[in-house]
Amino acid sequence: MRITWFLLLVALIAIVLSIPMIDRQFVAGRPPSHSPGDDSPLLPVPQRQQP
């Protein structure tokens, strides 16, 4: 009976330790998403003066 609890504990620890690696694979597989502020410049573009 102790062997069963030991194996269950080892499996649980292995699952918990593998979660960050699984998360990295999903994040690396996604294309980079653009937030609305990504394309906007930090400074406003000066407007041309019309003669």
C-alpha positions in Angstrom: 0.0 0.0 0.0 2.9 2.4 0.7 4.3 1.8 -2.8 1.0 2.9 -4.3 1.0 6.2 -2.4 4.6 6.7 -3.2 4.0 6.3 -6.9 1.0 8.6 -6.7 3.1 11.2 -5.0 5.9 10.9 -7.6 3.4 11.2 -10.4 1.8 14.3 -8.9 5.2 15.9 -8.4 6.1 15.2 -12.0 2.9 16.8 -13.3 3.4 19.9 -11.2 7.0 20.3 -12.3 6.1 19.8 -16.0 3.5 22.6 -16.0 6.0 25.4 -16.6 7.5 23.5 -19.6 4.1 22.9 -21.1 3.2 26.6 -20.6 6.4 27.7 -22.4 5.6 25.5 -25.4 2.1 27.1 -25.7 3.5 30.6 -25.4 6.3 29.9 -27.9 3.9 28.5 -30.4 1.6 31.5 -30.4 2.2 34.3 -32.9 3.0 37.6 -31.1 -0.2 39.5 -30.5 -0.3 43.2 -31.1 -1.8 45.3 -28.4 -3.5 48.6 -29.5 -0.5 50.7 -28.3 2.2 48.7 -30.1 2.0 50.6 -33.4 1.6 54.0 -31.9 4.8 56.1 -31.6 6.0 57.4 -28.3 6.0 61.0 -29.5 3.3 62.5 -31.7 4.1 63.0 -35.4 4.5 66.7 -36.2 2.0 67.9 -38.7 3.1 69.6 -41.9 2.3 73.2 -42.1 0.5 74.1 -45.3 1.5 77.4 -47.0 
